[in-house]
Amino acid sequence: MSKSIQPVSLNILGKEYKIACAQEEHEGLIRTAQELDRQMRKIRDTGKVAGAERIAVLAALNLAHDTSAGKNNPDNTEFCKRLTDLRLKIENVLENR
């Protein structure tokens, strides 16, 4: 049985994106996009970071860190530490520009 691929419209930081995905994945994709939008708005509203690309990178790092930190797997400890260090470095660079 083949999955029906349909476009779904997502609004992230005031910009519309049309993404094709399986119909049964629409709801999850919309929830994920809403969380990304929330994270990006939170970062933008601090006033410390300008530019959608930089905001997107920081939001992606935050979400990846949150996802990996939620797992109690010892193998993820080093990964989480590296993500945190990377996020701090990026924030420092962006704040000092």
FIKOLZA-1660 file (N, C-alpha, C; in steps of 0.1 Angstrom, whole numbers, plus 5000, padded with zeros to 4 digits):
% residues 97
   i   px   py   pz ch aa at
   1 5008 4988 5000  A  M  N
   1 5000 5000 5000  A  M CA
   1 5009 5012 5000  A  M  C
   2 5007 5021 4990  A  S  N
   2 5015 5033 4989  A  S CA
   2 5009 5045 4997  A  S  C
   3 5018 5053 5003  A  K  N
   3 5013 5064 5011  A  K CA
   3 5009 5075 5002  A  K  C
   4 4999 5083 5005  A  S  N
   4 4994 5094 4998  A  S CA
   4 5002 5106 5002  A  S  C
   5 5010 5112 4993  A  I  N
   5 5018 5123 4996  A  I CA
   5 5010 5136 4992  A  I  C
   6 5009 5145 5002  A  Q  N
   6 5001 5157 5001  A  Q CA
   6 5009 5168 5006  A  Q  C
   7 5008 5180 5000  A  P  N
   7 5015 5192 5006  A  P CA
   7 5008 5197 5018  A  P  C
   8 5016 5202 5028  A  V  N
   8 5010 5208 5040  A  V CA
   8 5017 5222 5041  A  V  C
   9 5009 5232 5044  A  S  N
   9 5015 5246 5046  A  S CA
   9 5019 5248 5060  A  S  C
  10 5031 5253 5062  A  L  N
  10 5036 5256 5075  A  L CA
  10 5040 5271 5076  A  L  C
  11 5037 5277 5087  A  N  N
  11 5041 5291 5089  A  N CA
  11 5052 5291 5100  A  N  C
  12 5064 5295 5096  A  I  N
  12 5075 5296 5105  A  I CA
  12 5081 5310 5105  A  I  C
  13 5080 5317 5116  A  L  N
  13 5086 5331 5117  A  L CA
  13 5080 5340 5106  A  L  C
  14 5067 5338 5104  A  G  N
  14 5060 5347 5094  A  G CA
  14 5061 5343 5080  A  G  C
  15 5068 5333 5077  A  K  N
  15 5070 5329 5063  A  K CA
  15 5063 5315 5061  A  K  C
  16 5057 5314 5049  A  E  N
  16 5050 5301 5046  A  E CA
  16 5059 5292 5039  A  E  C
  17 5058 5279 5043  A  Y  N
  17 5066 5268 5036  A  Y CA
  17 5056 5257 5033  A  Y  C
  18 5057 5252 5021  A  K  N
  18 5048 5241 5017  A  K CA
  18 5058 5229 5016  A  K  C
  19 5054 5219 5024  A  I  N
  19 5062 5206 5025  A  I CA
  19 5053 5195 5021  A  I  C
  20 5059 5186 5013  A  A  N
  20 5052 5174 5009  A  A CA
  20 5055 5163 5018  A  A  C
  21 5045 5156 5023  A  C  N
  21 5047 5145 5032  A  C CA
  21 5034 5136 5032  A  C  C
  22 5036 5124 5038  A  A  N
  22 5024 5115 5038  A  A CA
  22 5013 5121 5046  A  A  C
  23 5001 5119 5042  A  Q  N
  23 4989 5124 5049  A  Q CA
  23 4989 5121 5064  A  Q  C
  24 4993 5109 5067  A  E  N
  24 4992 5105 5082  A  E CA
  24 5003 5112 5090  A  E  C
  25 5013 5119 5083  A  E  N
  25 5023 5126 5090  A  E CA
  25 5021 5141 5092  A  E  C
  26 5010 5146 5085  A  H  N
  26 5007 5160 5086  A  H CA
  26 5006 5166 5100  A  H  C
  27 4999 5159 5108  A  E  N
  27 4997 5165 5122  A  E CA
  27 5010 5166 5130  A  E  C
  28 5018 5156 5129  A  G  N
  28 5031 5156 5135  A  G CA
  28 5040 5167 5130  A  G  C
  29 5040 5169 5117  A  L  N
  29 5048 5179 5110  A  L CA
  29 5043 5193 5114  A  L  C
  30 5030 5195 5115  A  I  N
  30 5025 5208 5119  A  I CA
  30 5029 5211 5134  A  I  C
  31 5028 5201 5142  A  R  N
  31 5032 5203 5157  A  R CA
  31 5047 5206 5158  A  R  C
  32 5055 5199 5150  A  T  N
  32 5069 5202 5150  A  T CA
  32 5072 5216 5145  A  T  C
  33 5066 5220 5134  A  A  N
  33 5068 5234 5129  A  A CA
  33 5063 5244 5139  A  A  C
  34 5052 5242 5146  A  Q  N
  34 5048 5251 5156  A  Q CA
  34 5058 5253 5167  A  Q  C
  35 5064 5242 5171  A  E  N
  35 5074 5242 5182  A  E CA
  35 5087 5250 5177  A  E  C
  36 5091 5247 5164  A  L  N
  36 5102 5254 5158  A  L CA
  36 5099 5269 5158  A  L  C
  37 5087 5273 5153  A  D  N
  37 5083 5287 5153  A  D CA
  37 5083 5293 5167  A  D  C
  38 5079 5286 5177  A  R  N
  38 5079 5291 5190  A  R CA
  38 5093 5294 5195  A  R  C
  39 5102 5284 5192  A  Q  N
  39 5116 5285 5196  A  Q CA
  39 5123 5297 5189  A  Q  C
  40 5120 5298 5176  A  M  N
  40 5126 5309 5168  A  M CA
  40 5121 5323 5173  A  M  C
  41 5108 5324 5176  A  R  N
  41 5103 5337 5181  A  R CA
  41 5109 5340 5194  A  R  C
  42 5111 5330 5203  A  K  N
  42 5117 5333 5216  A  K CA
  42 5131 5338 5214  A  K  C
  43 5139 5332 5205  A  I  N
  43 5152 5337 5203  A  I CA
  43 5152 5351 5197  A  I  C
  44 5144 5353 5187  A  R  N
  44 5143 5366 5180  A  R CA
  44 5139 5377 5190  A  R  C
  45 5130 5374 5199  A  D  N
  45 5125 5384 5208  A  D CA
  45 5135 5388 5219  A  D  C
  46 5145 5380 5221  A  T  N
  46 5156 5384 5230  A  T CA
  46 5163 5396 5225  A  T  C
  47 5163 5398 5212  A  G  N
  47 5170 5409 5206  A  G CA
  47 5185 5408 5204  A  G  C
  48 5190 5396 5209  A  K  N
  48 5204 5394 5208  A  K CA
  48 5209 5388 5195  A  K  C
  49 5199 5382 5187  A  V  N
  49 5203 5375 5175  A  V CA
  49 5194 5381 5163  A  V  C
  50 5201 5385 5153  A  A  N
  50 5194 5390 5141  A  A CA
  50 5196 5381 5129  A  A  C
  51 5186 5380 5121  A  G  N
  51 5187 5372 5109  A  G CA
  51 5181 5358 5111  A  G  C
  52 5172 5355 5101  A  A  N
  52 5164 5343 5102  A  A CA
  52 5173 5330 5102  A  A  C
  53 5184 5331 5095  A  E  N
  53 5193 5319 5094  A  E CA
  53 5199 5316 5107  A  E  C
  54 5204 5327 5114  A  R  N
  54 5211 5325 5127  A  R CA
  54 5201 5320 5137  A  R  C
  55 5189 5326 5137  A  I  N
  55 5178 5322 5146  A  I CA
  55 5175 5308 5144  A  I  C
  56 5174 5304 5131  A  A  N
  56 5171 5290 5128  A  A CA
  56 5181 5280 5133  A  A  C
  57 5194 5284 5132  A  V  N
  57 5205 5275 5137  A  V CA
  57 5204 5273 5152  A  V  C
  58 5202 5284 5159  A  L  N
  58 5201 5284 5173  A  L CA
  58 5189 5276 5178  A  L  C
  59 5178 5278 5171  A  A  N
  59 5166 5270 5175  A  A CA
  59 5168 5256 5172  A  A  C
  60 5174 5252 5161  A  A  N
  60 5176 5238 5158  A  A CA
  60 5185 5232 5168  A  A  C
  61 5196 5239 5172  A  L  N
  61 5205 5234 5183  A  L CA
  61 5197 5232 5196  A  L  C
  62 5189 5242 5200  A  N  N
  62 5181 5241 5212  A  N CA
  62 5172 5229 5212  A  N  C
  63 5165 5227 5201  A  L  N
  63 5156 5216 5199  A  L CA
  63 5163 5202 5199  A  L  C
  64 5175 5202 5192  A  A  N
  64 5182 5189 5192  A  A CA
  64 5188 5186 5206  A  A  C
  65 5192 5197 5213  A  H  N
  65 5197 5195 5227  A  H CA
  65 5185 5190 5236  A  H  C
  66 5174 5196 5235  A  D  N
  66 5163 5192 5243  A  D CA
  66 5159 5178 5241  A  D  C
  67 5159 5174 5228  A  T  N
  67 5155 5160 5224  A  T CA
  67 5165 5150 5230  A  T  C
  68 5178 5153 5228  A  S  N
  68 5188 5143 5233  A  S CA
  68 5189 5143 5248  A  S  C
  69 5187 5155 5254  A  A  N
  69 5188 5155 5269  A  A CA
  69 5176 5148 5275  A  A  C
  70 5165 5146 5268  A  G  N
  70 5154 5139 5274  A  G CA
  70 5156 5124 5275  A  G  C
  71 5166 5119 5269  A  K  N
  71 5169 5105 5269  A  K CA
  71 5179 5103 5280  A  K  C
  72 5177 5093 5288  A  N  N
  72 5186 5089 5299  A  N CA
  72 5196 5079 5295  A  N  C
  73 5200 5079 5282  A  N  N
  73 5210 5070 5277  A  N CA
  73 5224 5075 5279  A  N  C
  74 5233 5068 5286  A  P  N
  74 5246 5073 5289  A  P CA
  74 5254 5076 5277  A  P  C
  75 5251 5069 5265  A  D  N
  75 5258 5072 5253  A  D CA
  75 5256 5086 5248  A  D  C
  76 5245 5092 5252  A  N  N
  76 5241 5106 5248  A  N CA
  76 5248 5117 5256  A  N  C
  77 5254 5113 5267  A  T  N
  77 5260 5123 5276  A  T CA
  77 5270 5132 5268  A  T  C
  78 5279 5126 5261  A  E  N
  78 5290 5133 5254  A  E CA
  78 5283 5142 5243  A  E  C
  79 5273 5136 5236  A  F  N
  79 5266 5143 5225  A  F CA
  79 5259 5156 5231  A  F  C
  80 5253 5154 5242  A  C  N
  80 5246 5166 5249  A  C CA
  80 5256 5177 5252  A  C  C
  81 5267 5172 5258  A  K  N
  81 5278 5182 5262  A  K CA
  81 5283 5189 5250  A  K  C
  82 5285 5182 5239  A  R  N
  82 5291 5189 5227  A  R CA
  82 5280 5198 5221  A  R  C
  83 5268 5194 5221  A  L  N
  83 5257 5204 5216  A  L CA
  83 5256 5216 5225  A  L  C
  84 5257 5215 5238  A  T  N
  84 5256 5226 5247  A  T CA
  84 5268 5235 5245  A  T  C
  85 5280 5230 5244  A  D  N
  85 5292 5238 5241  A  D CA
  85 5291 5245 5228  A  D  C
  86 5286 5238 5217  A  L  N
  86 5284 5244 5204  A  L CA
  86 5274 5256 5205  A  L  C
  87 5263 5253 5212  A  R  N
  87 5253 5264 5213  A  R CA
  87 5259 5276 5220  A  R  C
  88 5266 5274 5231  A  L  N
  88 5272 5285 5238  A  L CA
  88 5282 5293 5229  A  L  C
  89 5290 5286 5221  A  K  N
  89 5300 5292 5212  A  K CA
  89 5293 5301 5202  A  K  C
  90 5282 5295 5196  A  I  N
  90 5275 5302 5186  A  I CA
  90 5268 5315 5192  A  I  C
  91 5262 5314 5204  A  E  N
  91 5256 5325 5210  A  E CA
  91 5267 5336 5213  A  E  C
  92 5279 5332 5217  A  N  N
  92 5289 5342 5220  A  N CA
  92 5294 5349 5207  A  N  C
  93 5296 5342 5197  A  V  N
  93 5300 5348 5184  A  V CA
  93 5289 5357 5179  A  V  C
  94 5276 5353 5180  A  L  N
  94 5266 5362 5175  A  L CA
  94 5264 5374 5184  A  L  C
  95 5266 5373 5197  A  E  N
  95 5264 5385 5206  A  E CA
  95 5276 5394 5204  A  E  C
  96 5287 5390 5200  A  N  N
  96 5299 5399 5199  A  N CA
  96 5301 5404 5185  A  N  C
  97 5291 5403 5176  A  R  N
  97 5293 5408 5162  A  R CA
  97 5289 5423 5162  A  R  C
% end
